[in-house]
């Protein structure tokens, strides 16, 4: 996957009303699903914005759940 610049990541987050961490997690999750890459080591019990974004991208859920 192409690594996005911080500026592009901020634009994606602003466009969708997400935090930067959620947008980064979403892109990582999408890449993991598409390319079968292994997910990064991340604490499973911690459901922060990055983790929620990763799960949303991996499972094709487009809307952030509260």
N, C-alpha and C positions, 0 to 999 in steps of 0.2 A: 504494500500500500504506500502511496505517496504521502510523505510527511507534510502536513499542512503548516504554514507559518502561523504564528500566534495571531496575526492580524486577520487571516482568513478564518481562523477558528472563532475569533470574536465576532466576525461578521455572520457566520453561520449561527452562532448562539443568539445574537441579537435578532436575526431574521425569524427564528423560530420561538423566541421568548424563553430560551434555555440559559442555564449558567454555562460558563466555559468548561467546567468539569464535566457536565452532562453531555455537552457536544463532543468533547474528546472521547468520553466513554462510548458514546453512540457510534462514532466513527470506528473505534477499535472493535466494538461488537459486530458491526457490519462487516469489517474486514475478516474477523474470525469466522463468521458464518460463511462468507463467500469463498474464502481461500483455505478454509480448514486449518488456520493457524492456531497454535495453542494460546490460550488466554494467559495474560500476564499473571504472575503470582500476586494475589490481592486478598486481603482478609475477607473471608466469606461472611462473617457476622456483621460486618460494617456496611450498611446500606446507604452510603452517601450518594451525592449527585453523580460522581463518576461511575459507580457501580450500577446505579439505576439506568444511566445512559447506556452502559455496556449491555445490560440485559435487554433494554429496549431495542438496541441495534441488532443484537443477536437473535432476538425472537420476532423481529419484524413489527414490533409494536411502535407505532409512530407517535403516540401521545404519551407525555409524561404523566405517570400516575402519582397521586398524592397519598 
